[in-house]
Amino acid sequence: MSVLHIVLTAISAYFYPFSLYWYRESLIGRILNDMWYFGGFWAVIGKIIVTLIGGILIAGLLAPIAGPITLRRCRRKNIIIGDAKDFE
């Protein structure tokens, strides 16, 4: 069982940048990244932190699925990801 966890962790780590790129381009990523926050100072800071952590979790959990798909699409279209603008 622990070998399976190690393998899935390695796959997720390899495909995480591709999954993060996919997340930024997806509908849910655009919605979460373009939200406007209202409230007190600390409430807004807390909401931003939770949104960032949620985005990282979504990209991390979907990395074994979305990563290879995005990698194949990038190779077909000759897209290079990993520039600073892709992860801003």
N, C-alpha and C positions, 0 to 999 in steps of 0.2 A: 504494500500500500504506500509506503513512504517513497519507493522508487517512482511510482506514478506521480506523486506530488513534486518530486524533484524534476522529472521530465516536463511536467506542465509548467513549472516555474521557469525552467530554462527556455521553453517555447515562448512563454509570455514575455520574458525579458528580451528575447531577440526581436519579437514582433511588436513590442510596445511603441516604438516611434511611428511605425506605420499605422497602428491603431489610434494613436494620438492624432495623427494627421487626418485619419478618417473621421474621428470624433469632431475635430474642428470644422470639417466640411459638412457634417451631417446636420439634419434639422434640429435635433435635440441639442447639439453642441452650439449651434447658432442661437437658439433660444436661451440657453443658460448663459452664454457669454455676452449676450446683448441685453440682459435684464437691467432694469433700473431699480434701485433699492431706495426705499423711503423709511424713515424712522430716525431714532437717535443715533449718535455717532457709533457707540459700541454695538448697537443692533445691526447697523449697516456693515460694520467690520465683521461681525459674526456671520452674517448672511453671505458675505463675499467669501469668507474662509470655507463655509460649508459648501458653497457652490463649487469652489475650486477642488475641494476634496472629493465631492461627488463626481465631478468631471474626470478626475484622475482614476477614481474607482471604476467608473463606466468604461473608460479606455483600457484599464488594466484587466477587467473581467472579460471584455470582448476581444482582447489581444489575440488569443489563439484562433478566433474566428475571423475577425475583421482584418487582422494583420496580413495573413497570406493573400486574402482577396485584394487588399490595397496594394500589396507588393506586386502582384500579378498585373493589376491595372496600371501601376506606375511603369513597369517594364514595357508593357504594350505601348503606352503613350510616350515613353522616353521622358518621364518626369523624374527629377532628382529631388528627393526630400531630405531634409536635414539642415537646410539653411536656417539662419536665425529667424527669418520672416515666417517660416512654417510653424514655429512654436511660440510666437508672441501672442 
